[in-house]
Amino acid sequence: MEKKQAFEEKLTRLNEIVEKVENTTLSLEDAMKLYEEGNSLIKDLQKSLDEAETKIQVIKDKQ
């Protein structure tokens, strides 16, 4: 069973991908793989942020 990555780990990996794409010469195939991975991380991070925002709103509404 694969361990679920923490938000911070995903954000760190996304930053690594951005840095690699910006600062190195990659083959088209490697660039596409990194793009796909980065895009997936962005979706996961946005989902986590949306869930956190919803939880915060619920807490605020209870006050």
PDB file of N, CA, C and O in Angstrom:
ATOM      1  N   MET A   1       0.835  -1.175   0.000  1.00  0.00           N
ATOM      2  CA  MET A   1       0.000   0.000   0.000  1.00  0.00           C
ATOM      3  C   MET A   1       0.886   1.246   0.000  1.00  0.00           C
ATOM      4  O   MET A   1       1.807   1.352   0.809  1.00  0.00           O
ATOM      5  N   GLU A   2       0.612   2.181  -0.898  1.00  0.00           N
ATOM      6  CA  GLU A   2       1.414   3.392  -1.025  1.00  0.00           C
ATOM      7  C   GLU A   2       1.042   4.406   0.042  1.00  0.00           C
ATOM      8  O   GLU A   2      -0.137   4.672   0.275  1.00  0.00           O
ATOM      9  N   LYS A   3       2.050   4.967   0.685  1.00  0.00           N
ATOM     10  CA  LYS A   3       1.831   5.984   1.713  1.00  0.00           C
ATOM     11  C   LYS A   3       1.383   7.289   1.055  1.00  0.00           C
ATOM     12  O   LYS A   3       1.964   7.736   0.066  1.00  0.00           O
ATOM     13  N   LYS A   4       0.356   7.877   1.618  1.00  0.00           N
ATOM     14  CA  LYS A   4      -0.150   9.138   1.094  1.00  0.00           C
ATOM     15  C   LYS A   4       0.823  10.262   1.443  1.00  0.00           C
ATOM     16  O   LYS A   4       1.205  10.421   2.603  1.00  0.00           O
ATOM     17  N   GLN A   5       1.218  11.036   0.443  1.00  0.00           N
ATOM     18  CA  GLN A   5       2.165  12.123   0.666  1.00  0.00           C
ATOM     19  C   GLN A   5       1.485  13.283   1.386  1.00  0.00           C
ATOM     20  O   GLN A   5       0.320  13.595   1.137  1.00  0.00           O
ATOM     21  N   ALA A   6       2.226  13.901   2.267  1.00  0.00           N
ATOM     22  CA  ALA A   6       1.742  15.082   2.963  1.00  0.00           C
ATOM     23  C   ALA A   6       1.747  16.278   2.008  1.00  0.00           C
ATOM     24  O   ALA A   6       2.471  16.302   1.012  1.00  0.00           O
ATOM     25  N   PHE A   7       0.929  17.253   2.339  1.00  0.00           N
ATOM     26  CA  PHE A   7       0.830  18.466   1.534  1.00  0.00           C
ATOM     27  C   PHE A   7       2.214  19.065   1.293  1.00  0.00           C
ATOM     28  O   PHE A   7       2.563  19.409   0.164  1.00  0.00           O
ATOM     29  N   GLU A   8       2.990  19.184   2.355  1.00  0.00           N
ATOM     30  CA  GLU A   8       4.307  19.811   2.260  1.00  0.00           C
ATOM     31  C   GLU A   8       5.244  19.023   1.349  1.00  0.00           C
ATOM     32  O   GLU A   8       6.038  19.610   0.614  1.00  0.00           O
ATOM     33  N   GLU A   9       5.154  17.708   1.396  1.00  0.00           N
ATOM     34  CA  GLU A   9       5.988  16.873   0.522  1.00  0.00           C
ATOM     35  C   GLU A   9       5.616  17.087  -0.942  1.00  0.00           C
ATOM     36  O   GLU A   9       6.486  17.172  -1.808  1.00  0.00           O
ATOM     37  N   LYS A  10       4.328  17.170  -1.203  1.00  0.00           N
ATOM     38  CA  LYS A  10       3.871  17.404  -2.578  1.00  0.00           C
ATOM     39  C   LYS A  10       4.328  18.769  -3.068  1.00  0.00           C
ATOM     40  O   LYS A  10       4.759  18.908  -4.213  1.00  0.00           O
ATOM     41  N   LEU A  11       4.238  19.767  -2.217  1.00  0.00           N
ATOM     42  CA  LEU A  11       4.652  21.116  -2.595  1.00  0.00           C
ATOM     43  C   LEU A  11       6.159  21.159  -2.858  1.00  0.00           C
ATOM     44  O   LEU A  11       6.608  21.809  -3.802  1.00  0.00           O
ATOM     45  N   THR A  12       6.921  20.480  -2.038  1.00  0.00           N
ATOM     46  CA  THR A  12       8.373  20.409  -2.238  1.00  0.00           C
ATOM     47  C   THR A  12       8.691  19.749  -3.574  1.00  0.00           C
ATOM     48  O   THR A  12       9.535  20.235  -4.328  1.00  0.00           O
ATOM     49  N   ARG A  13       8.014  18.642  -3.865  1.00  0.00           N
ATOM     50  CA  ARG A  13       8.248  17.945  -5.139  1.00  0.00           C
ATOM     51  C   ARG A  13       7.865  18.838  -6.317  1.00  0.00           C
ATOM     52  O   ARG A  13       8.571  18.857  -7.325  1.00  0.00           O
ATOM     53  N   LEU A  14       6.771  19.571  -6.209  1.00  0.00           N
ATOM     54  CA  LEU A  14       6.359  20.466  -7.287  1.00  0.00           C
ATOM     55  C   LEU A  14       7.427  21.533  -7.515  1.00  0.00           C
ATOM     56  O   LEU A  14       7.746  21.856  -8.659  1.00  0.00           O
ATOM     57  N   ASN A  15       7.975  22.076  -6.446  1.00  0.00           N
ATOM     58  CA  ASN A  15       9.043  23.067  -6.578  1.00  0.00           C
ATOM     59  C   ASN A  15      10.284  22.468  -7.242  1.00  0.00           C
ATOM     60  O   ASN A  15      10.947  23.131  -8.040  1.00  0.00           O
ATOM     61  N   GLU A  16      10.594  21.220  -6.912  1.00  0.00           N
ATOM     62  CA  GLU A  16      11.725  20.537  -7.542  1.00  0.00           C
ATOM     63  C   GLU A  16      11.494  20.396  -9.046  1.00  0.00           C
ATOM     64  O   GLU A  16      12.410  20.605  -9.842  1.00  0.00           O
ATOM     65  N   ILE A  17      10.288  20.049  -9.422  1.00  0.00           N
ATOM     66  CA  ILE A  17       9.950  19.885 -10.840  1.00  0.00           C
ATOM     67  C   ILE A  17      10.096  21.210 -11.571  1.00  0.00           C
ATOM     68  O   ILE A  17      10.700  21.266 -12.642  1.00  0.00           O
ATOM     69  N   VAL A  18       9.550  22.270 -11.002  1.00  0.00           N
ATOM     70  CA  VAL A  18       9.634  23.597 -11.629  1.00  0.00           C
ATOM     71  C   VAL A  18      11.092  24.003 -11.816  1.00  0.00           C
ATOM     72  O   VAL A  18      11.479  24.481 -12.882  1.00  0.00           O
ATOM     73  N   GLU A  19      11.892  23.809 -10.778  1.00  0.00           N
ATOM     74  CA  GLU A  19      13.301  24.168 -10.864  1.00  0.00           C
ATOM     75  C   GLU A  19      14.017  23.369 -11.944  1.00  0.00           C
ATOM     76  O   GLU A  19      14.821  23.915 -12.699  1.00  0.00           O
ATOM     77  N   LYS A  20      13.725  22.087 -12.016  1.00  0.00           N
ATOM     78  CA  LYS A  20      14.375  21.225 -13.005  1.00  0.00           C
ATOM     79  C   LYS A  20      13.992  21.639 -14.421  1.00  0.00           C
ATOM     80  O   LYS A  20      14.843  21.682 -15.310  1.00  0.00           O
ATOM     81  N   VAL A  21      12.725  21.940 -14.630  1.00  0.00           N
ATOM     82  CA  VAL A  21      12.264  22.332 -15.962  1.00  0.00           C
ATOM     83  C   VAL A  21      12.865  23.682 -16.359  1.00  0.00           C
ATOM     84  O   VAL A  21      13.230  23.886 -17.517  1.00  0.00           O
ATOM     85  N   GLU A  22      12.965  24.593 -15.404  1.00  0.00           N
ATOM     86  CA  GLU A  22      13.480  25.928 -15.707  1.00  0.00           C
ATOM     87  C   GLU A  22      14.995  25.956 -15.880  1.00  0.00           C
ATOM     88  O   GLU A  22      15.511  26.782 -16.633  1.00  0.00           O
ATOM     89  N   ASN A  23      15.713  25.070 -15.200  1.00  0.00           N
ATOM     90  CA  ASN A  23      17.160  25.197 -15.149  1.00  0.00           C
ATOM     91  C   ASN A  23      17.950  24.092 -15.834  1.00  0.00           C
ATOM     92  O   ASN A  23      19.179  24.083 -15.768  1.00  0.00           O
ATOM     93  N   THR A  24      17.274  23.170 -16.484  1.00  0.00           N
ATOM     94  CA  THR A  24      17.996  22.108 -17.176  1.00  0.00           C
ATOM     95  C   THR A  24      17.419  21.906 -18.563  1.00  0.00           C
ATOM     96  O   THR A  24      16.294  22.308 -18.859  1.00  0.00           O
ATOM     97  N   THR A  25      18.212  21.277 -19.398  1.00  0.00           N
ATOM     98  CA  THR A  25      17.749  20.915 -20.731  1.00  0.00           C
ATOM     99  C   THR A  25      17.232  19.490 -20.660  1.00  0.00           C
ATOM    100  O   THR A  25      17.957  18.567 -20.290  1.00  0.00           O
ATOM    101  N   LEU A  26      15.975  19.326 -21.019  1.00  0.00           N
ATOM    102  CA  LEU A  26      15.339  18.011 -20.930  1.00  0.00           C
ATOM    103  C   LEU A  26      14.898  17.556 -22.306  1.00  0.00           C
ATOM    104  O   LEU A  26      14.624  18.366 -23.191  1.00  0.00           O
ATOM    105  N   SER A  27      14.835  16.252 -22.468  1.00  0.00           N
ATOM    106  CA  SER A  27      14.236  15.725 -23.691  1.00  0.00           C
ATOM    107  C   SER A  27      12.736  15.994 -23.626  1.00  0.00           C
ATOM    108  O   SER A  27      12.185  16.221 -22.549  1.00  0.00           O
ATOM    109  N   LEU A  28      12.098  15.968 -24.752  1.00  0.00           N
ATOM    110  CA  LEU A  28      10.656  16.188 -24.792  1.00  0.00           C
ATOM    111  C   LEU A  28       9.941  15.162 -23.927  1.00  0.00           C
ATOM    112  O   LEU A  28       8.999  15.493 -23.207  1.00  0.00           O
ATOM    113  N   GLU A  29      10.393  13.917 -24.002  1.00  0.00           N
ATOM    114  CA  GLU A  29       9.771  12.843 -23.214  1.00  0.00           C
ATOM    115  C   GLU A  29       9.893  13.116 -21.707  1.00  0.00           C
ATOM    116  O   GLU A  29       8.920  12.972 -20.966  1.00  0.00           O
ATOM    117  N   ASP A  30      11.090  13.510 -21.262  1.00  0.00           N
ATOM    118  CA  ASP A  30      11.290  13.807 -19.846  1.00  0.00           C
ATOM    119  C   ASP A  30      10.481  15.029 -19.417  1.00  0.00           C
ATOM    120  O   ASP A  30       9.901  15.049 -18.331  1.00  0.00           O
ATOM    121  N   ALA A  31      10.448  16.030 -20.263  1.00  0.00           N
ATOM    122  CA  ALA A  31       9.677  17.238 -19.953  1.00  0.00           C
ATOM    123  C   ALA A  31       8.192  16.908 -19.829  1.00  0.00           C
ATOM    124  O   ALA A  31       7.509  17.430 -18.949  1.00  0.00           O
ATOM    125  N   MET A  32       7.701  16.055 -20.697  1.00  0.00           N
ATOM    126  CA  MET A  32       6.280  15.672 -20.644  1.00  0.00           C
ATOM    127  C   MET A  32       5.969  14.878 -19.377  1.00  0.00           C
ATOM    128  O   MET A  32       4.918  15.068 -18.765  1.00  0.00           O
ATOM    129  N   LYS A  33       6.877  13.995 -18.987  1.00  0.00           N
ATOM    130  CA  LYS A  33       6.679  13.221 -17.753  1.00  0.00           C
ATOM    131  C   LYS A  33       6.621  14.147 -16.546  1.00  0.00           C
ATOM    132  O   LYS A  33       5.760  14.001 -15.679  1.00  0.00           O
ATOM    133  N   LEU A  34       7.552  15.109 -16.498  1.00  0.00           N
ATOM    134  CA  LEU A  34       7.548  16.054 -15.390  1.00  0.00           C
ATOM    135  C   LEU A  34       6.304  16.932 -15.413  1.00  0.00           C
ATOM    136  O   LEU A  34       5.743  17.245 -14.363  1.00  0.00           O
ATOM    137  N   TYR A  35       5.872  17.329 -16.603  1.00  0.00           N
ATOM    138  CA  TYR A  35       4.656  18.125 -16.724  1.00  0.00           C
ATOM    139  C   TYR A  35       3.460  17.352 -16.180  1.00  0.00           C
ATOM    140  O   TYR A  35       2.655  17.901 -15.428  1.00  0.00           O
ATOM    141  N   GLU A  36       3.343  16.100 -16.552  1.00  0.00           N
ATOM    142  CA  GLU A  36       2.230  15.271 -16.074  1.00  0.00           C
ATOM    143  C   GLU A  36       2.270  15.120 -14.556  1.00  0.00           C
ATOM    144  O   GLU A  36       1.245  15.241 -13.886  1.00  0.00           O
ATOM    145  N   GLU A  37       3.462  14.855 -14.019  1.00  0.00           N
ATOM    146  CA  GLU A  37       3.595  14.717 -12.572  1.00  0.00           C
ATOM    147  C   GLU A  37       3.249  16.034 -11.877  1.00  0.00           C
ATOM    148  O   GLU A  37       2.521  16.045 -10.884  1.00  0.00           O
ATOM    149  N   GLY A  38       3.765  17.126 -12.395  1.00  0.00           N
ATOM    150  CA  GLY A  38       3.478  18.440 -11.812  1.00  0.00           C
ATOM    151  C   GLY A  38       2.003  18.776 -11.861  1.00  0.00           C
ATOM    152  O   GLY A  38       1.447  19.293 -10.892  1.00  0.00           O
ATOM    153  N   ASN A  39       1.371  18.489 -12.975  1.00  0.00           N
ATOM    154  CA  ASN A  39      -0.056  18.761 -13.122  1.00  0.00           C
ATOM    155  C   ASN A  39      -0.872  17.950 -12.116  1.00  0.00           C
ATOM    156  O   ASN A  39      -1.828  18.459 -11.529  1.00  0.00           O
ATOM    157  N   SER A  40      -0.494  16.697 -11.923  1.00  0.00           N
ATOM    158  CA  SER A  40      -1.168  15.851 -10.946  1.00  0.00           C
ATOM    159  C   SER A  40      -0.981  16.401  -9.534  1.00  0.00           C
ATOM    160  O   SER A  40      -1.924  16.426  -8.743  1.00  0.00           O
ATOM    161  N   LEU A  41       0.234  16.841  -9.220  1.00  0.00           N
ATOM    162  CA  LEU A  41       0.496  17.424  -7.904  1.00  0.00           C
ATOM    163  C   LEU A  41      -0.324  18.695  -7.688  1.00  0.00           C
ATOM    164  O   LEU A  41      -0.862  18.913  -6.602  1.00  0.00           O
ATOM    165  N   ILE A  42      -0.417  19.523  -8.709  1.00  0.00           N
ATOM    166  CA  ILE A  42      -1.212  20.753  -8.601  1.00  0.00           C
ATOM    167  C   ILE A  42      -2.663  20.424  -8.286  1.00  0.00           C
ATOM    168  O   ILE A  42      -3.274  21.066  -7.431  1.00  0.00           O
ATOM    169  N   LYS A  43      -3.216  19.437  -8.963  1.00  0.00           N
ATOM    170  CA  LYS A  43      -4.601  19.036  -8.709  1.00  0.00           C
ATOM    171  C   LYS A  43      -4.771  18.538  -7.274  1.00  0.00           C
ATOM    172  O   LYS A  43      -5.735  18.900  -6.599  1.00  0.00           O
ATOM    173  N   ASP A  44      -3.834  17.707  -6.809  1.00  0.00           N
ATOM    174  CA  ASP A  44      -3.892  17.184  -5.440  1.00  0.00           C
ATOM    175  C   ASP A  44      -3.772  18.313  -4.420  1.00  0.00           C
ATOM    176  O   ASP A  44      -4.509  18.343  -3.435  1.00  0.00           O
ATOM    177  N   LEU A  45      -2.847  19.238  -4.655  1.00  0.00           N
ATOM    178  CA  LEU A  45      -2.652  20.358  -3.736  1.00  0.00           C
ATOM    179  C   LEU A  45      -3.887  21.248  -3.690  1.00  0.00           C
ATOM    180  O   LEU A  45      -4.298  21.689  -2.617  1.00  0.00           O
ATOM    181  N   GLN A  46      -4.478  21.511  -4.849  1.00  0.00           N
ATOM    182  CA  GLN A  46      -5.676  22.350  -4.890  1.00  0.00           C
ATOM    183  C   GLN A  46      -6.826  21.678  -4.151  1.00  0.00           C
ATOM    184  O   GLN A  46      -7.592  22.341  -3.450  1.00  0.00           O
ATOM    185  N   LYS A  47      -6.946  20.360  -4.308  1.00  0.00           N
ATOM    186  CA  LYS A  47      -7.992  19.619  -3.603  1.00  0.00           C
ATOM    187  C   LYS A  47      -7.789  19.724  -2.090  1.00  0.00           C
ATOM    188  O   LYS A  47      -8.750  19.920  -1.345  1.00  0.00           O
ATOM    189  N   SER A  48      -6.548  19.594  -1.640  1.00  0.00           N
ATOM    190  CA  SER A  48      -6.247  19.717  -0.212  1.00  0.00           C
ATOM    191  C   SER A  48      -6.584  21.115   0.301  1.00  0.00           C
ATOM    192  O   SER A  48      -7.148  21.267   1.384  1.00  0.00           O
ATOM    193  N   LEU A  49      -6.238  22.121  -0.477  1.00  0.00           N
ATOM    194  CA  LEU A  49      -6.553  23.497  -0.078  1.00  0.00           C
ATOM    195  C   LEU A  49      -8.061  23.735  -0.025  1.00  0.00           C
ATOM    196  O   LEU A  49      -8.558  24.393   0.889  1.00  0.00           O
ATOM    197  N   ASP A  50      -8.774  23.206  -0.990  1.00  0.00           N
ATOM    198  CA  ASP A  50     -10.237  23.341  -0.994  1.00  0.00           C
ATOM    199  C   ASP A  50     -10.858  22.669   0.225  1.00  0.00           C
ATOM    200  O   ASP A  50     -11.769  23.213   0.848  1.00  0.00           O
ATOM    201  N   GLU A  51     -10.355  21.478   0.559  1.00  0.00           N
ATOM    202  CA  GLU A  51     -10.871  20.762   1.730  1.00  0.00           C
ATOM    203  C   GLU A  51     -10.574  21.535   3.017  1.00  0.00           C
ATOM    204  O   GLU A  51     -11.423  21.618   3.905  1.00  0.00           O
ATOM    205  N   ALA A  52      -9.384  22.093   3.113  1.00  0.00           N
ATOM    206  CA  ALA A  52      -9.028  22.885   4.295  1.00  0.00           C
ATOM    207  C   ALA A  52      -9.909  24.120   4.399  1.00  0.00           C
ATOM    208  O   ALA A  52     -10.363  24.474   5.487  1.00  0.00           O
ATOM    209  N   GLU A  53     -10.148  24.771   3.276  1.00  0.00           N
ATOM    210  CA  GLU A  53     -11.009  25.953   3.264  1.00  0.00           C
ATOM    211  C   GLU A  53     -12.425  25.609   3.724  1.00  0.00           C
ATOM    212  O   GLU A  53     -13.038  26.366   4.476  1.00  0.00           O
ATOM    213  N   THR A  54     -12.934  24.481   3.276  1.00  0.00           N
ATOM    214  CA  THR A  54     -14.261  24.032   3.690  1.00  0.00           C
ATOM    215  C   THR A  54     -14.305  23.772   5.193  1.00  0.00           C
ATOM    216  O   THR A  54     -15.251  24.176   5.868  1.00  0.00           O
ATOM    217  N   LYS A  55     -13.284  23.099   5.716  1.00  0.00           N
ATOM    218  CA  LYS A  55     -13.233  22.824   7.153  1.00  0.00           C
ATOM    219  C   LYS A  55     -13.165  24.117   7.959  1.00  0.00           C
ATOM    220  O   LYS A  55     -13.819  24.240   8.995  1.00  0.00           O
ATOM    221  N   ILE A  56     -12.384  25.071   7.494  1.00  0.00           N
ATOM    222  CA  ILE A  56     -12.279  26.356   8.187  1.00  0.00           C
ATOM    223  C   ILE A  56     -13.617  27.076   8.180  1.00  0.00           C
ATOM    224  O   ILE A  56     -14.018  27.671   9.180  1.00  0.00           O
ATOM    225  N   GLN A  57     -14.299  27.018   7.055  1.00  0.00           N
ATOM    226  CA  GLN A  57     -15.603  27.679   6.965  1.00  0.00           C
ATOM    227  C   GLN A  57     -16.608  27.042   7.925  1.00  0.00           C
ATOM    228  O   GLN A  57     -17.400  27.745   8.552  1.00  0.00           O
ATOM    229  N   VAL A  58     -16.578  25.715   8.041  1.00  0.00           N
ATOM    230  CA  VAL A  58     -17.460  25.007   8.965  1.00  0.00           C
ATOM    231  C   VAL A  58     -17.170  25.446  10.397  1.00  0.00           C
ATOM    232  O   VAL A  58     -18.092  25.690  11.175  1.00  0.00           O
ATOM    233  N   ILE A  59     -15.897  25.544  10.740  1.00  0.00           N
ATOM    234  CA  ILE A  59     -15.509  25.978  12.086  1.00  0.00           C
ATOM    235  C   ILE A  59     -15.980  27.403  12.345  1.00  0.00           C
ATOM    236  O   ILE A  59     -16.511  27.707  13.414  1.00  0.00           O
ATOM    237  N   LYS A  60     -15.783  28.271  11.361  1.00  0.00           N
ATOM    238  CA  LYS A  60     -16.209  29.668  11.523  1.00  0.00           C
ATOM    239  C   LYS A  60     -17.725  29.770  11.673  1.00  0.00           C
ATOM    240  O   LYS A  60     -18.222  30.586  12.450  1.00  0.00           O
ATOM    241  N   ASP A  61     -18.451  28.949  10.936  1.00  0.00           N
ATOM    242  CA  ASP A  61     -19.920  28.984  10.988  1.00  0.00           C
ATOM    243  C   ASP A  61     -20.455  28.525  12.343  1.00  0.00           C
ATOM    244  O   ASP A  61     -21.534  28.940  12.765  1.00  0.00           O
ATOM    245  N   LYS A  62     -19.694  27.668  13.018  1.00  0.00           N
ATOM    246  CA  LYS A  62     -20.116  27.174  14.332  1.00  0.00           C
ATOM    247  C   LYS A  62     -19.906  28.205  15.430  1.00  0.00           C
ATOM    248  O   LYS A  62     -20.496  28.087  16.503  1.00  0.00           O
ATOM    249  N   GLN A  63     -19.088  29.200  15.186  1.00  0.00           N
ATOM    250  CA  GLN A  63     -18.772  30.192  16.217  1.00  0.00           C
ATOM    251  C   GLN A  63     -19.874  31.214  16.375  1.00  0.00           C
ATOM    252  O   GLN A  63     -19.762  32.118  17.203  1.00  0.00           O
TER     253      GLN A  63
END
